[in-house]
Amino acid sequence: MATDLQTPKANTEIGEINKYDFHTESKAVFKARRGLDRDVVAQISEMKGEPDWMRDFRLRSLEIFNAKPMPKWGGDIDIDFQDIYYYLKPTEGHGRTWDEVPQEIKDTFEKLGIPEAERKFLAGVKAQFESEVVYGSLKEDLAKQGVIFLDTDSALREHPDLFREHFATVIPPTDNKFAALNSAVWSGGSFIYVPPGVHIEFPLQAYFRINAENMGQFERTLIIVDEGASVHYVEGCTAPMYSTESLHSAVVEIICRRGSRCRYTTIQNWANNIYNLVTKRAVAYADATMEWVDGNLGSKLTMKYPAVYMVEPGARGEILSIAFASQGQHQDAGAKLVHAAPHTTGQITSKSISKNGGRSSYRGLVRVEHGAKNSKCNVVCDALILDPQSRSDTYPYIEIMDKDVSIGHEASVSRIGEEQLFYLMSRGLTEHEASTMIVNGFIEPLVKELPMEYAVEMNRLIQLQMEGSVG
Amino acid sequence: MTHVLKIENLHVAVDGKEILRGVDLEIKQGETHALMGPNGSGKSTLGLVIAGHPGYEVTEGRILLDGQDVLEMSPDERARAGIFLAFQRPMTIPGVRMADFLRHAATNVRNPDRKEGEELMPMREFRRELREKMEQLKIDPEFARRYVNDGFSGGEMKRAEILQLAMLQPKFAILDETDSGLDADAVRLASKSIAEIGRDKMGLLIITHHDKLLEHNPPDFTHVMLGGRIVESGGPELAKELHQYGYERIRAAHPDADRANQQMLEREKEKEVASAG
């Protein structure tokens, strides 16, 4: 099926695909070939019409990627990098038709109650979710306040200076092999700039201006929250991300200036063949607060450790992470907090669920630098294991260079207790209803942090995940 | 039709060790039975086995509800058939709100044929009823939003059990030490709530050390359990006697059962030490 992608298909929906697209006329873009080398990277940059500095940045990143060894920890990664398409022109919706979408995926959309219009987009049949009407007026409001909310490619074109000043400053390509890969081949993602003192009252959602590129394999997101400003960004959705490609490797960089506040919420549910290897990091300046809310379901292997570097006094970092690993899935998720200034406060809450032989790991690092006096950090990780075939591990790393700090760590692993099940069943709940209720209760601390519609979907999703889990 | 819960020659073992050694008991709708006996005699086990706890193995005997074989039913089927156990030690379910749990439970018990995923009882109707019942039991409305038994005091847990009883309105209710942990006022409220469901509608089996709950719910029958058997049955006067004079006479009259009781008690202690270690 993947070969279909090389030839542009007649697309009956092309008329709807819209005015914001820049490459519609350029048919050459569909010829990006499989594999990764200098030519492919240069071609991606050229197709996008990027400035030289970006092209050079990409090429340099490719060299770093080639030079870096694969990570030796986390999970087993078996990827043939030469067997992947690194750039797919989004306008043709990956050239897939609704008939080609597996029945299983369609059924899940049905069960989740995903609106018809969104289903085609999510399955990669349509490139653009028709939300321009909603988004149009919203965009106007935001623009009046000086907020920039664009896909990352457009931001590079429309705000070159602001872009260049911050891009790759939080996560340089040298950070890790997959950050280097993303730096070489990135496409799409979101760019947000919130001017000083501006508070965006409602969660900004990628949904509003979603397109295939935005949800691509190598998206690159950059958020700058200026002094005293605040924003809540919500990424992803609970529908299964269906892709014929097997690698998703995103980079998300966030800069929280003095006194600002940013919350970044992700709920992702990947198909079982996907390697989801993501680097997410924020820098928090004086009295700024950064919160990551990160929900990971599905995928073959997820490695994701959202980080907050607290670099000035009074900065706060909070990470709430949840992972659900089922059959054939390994969730290696966690968090990283670096206290690099006095009076900084950190909190990590990690919850993981393993069932049907799934494996979940918490991997976390808390580092307190010299001189970060009076800093506080608390780590709580709870794991719930639903059956004897499943597995959970905890890898907490704590490095403390200053003694004048307070660090707490608690970890618990529990199995769904026979006694809890019996108690609920003795009140008329079936075994499946009872265990679903226990699991939903377990993740409640995360779900209550989600915007309403996501919370509802999340609960439904857990219900689906639980189906058939108890014999 | 008068509902009947009938227990015949019930033998129960855990890890191959017998705990119940031939229990016979018949409870009819409208009757209140007191089940008394010293520690380790098997009273709580009987309650758990009737409710369907998976940790116990029934080696012999039958439990029938209106002639239907209860032992063939899963715990939830038993609940839907009208059996309720107020737990001596209720379980904590973190993150699950009392109200959500109760709405689910009430819906299932009231519509025994409900399939999973079908509609729950209407929210308004449920809330109104829950609020009413909570008021009667003098339970803080905030309770509905709290997680099931999470951080509850002993008394709060027992009240919550009575609230569940009131919402589920079973045919047969087993109250296992429900009065321990309750003050006099709470016992009175609990009894009132039982009266409101209608003593005539329910068969009650009250397992207790105390006479608090029995004072408000005078038993029609009293049974004494010792060493995994019911060794004596009588009327309300037997309950009074046991409260006043303890189990000396009973132990002396049934030396075999008393010996069995001692052994069971020791095994229980060993198990506790082992699990604590």
Interface residues (C-beta under 8 A of the other chain):
Chain A: G417 E418 E419 Q420 F422 Y423 L424 M425 S426 R427 G428 L429 T430 E431 H432 E433 A434 M437 I438 N440 G441 F442 I443 E444 P445
Chain B: A51 G52 H53 P54 G55 S74 P75 D76 R78 A79 R80 F84 L85 F87 P90 M91 T92 I93 P94 G95 V96 D100 F101 H104 A105 N108 V109 E116 Y147 V148 Q164 L168
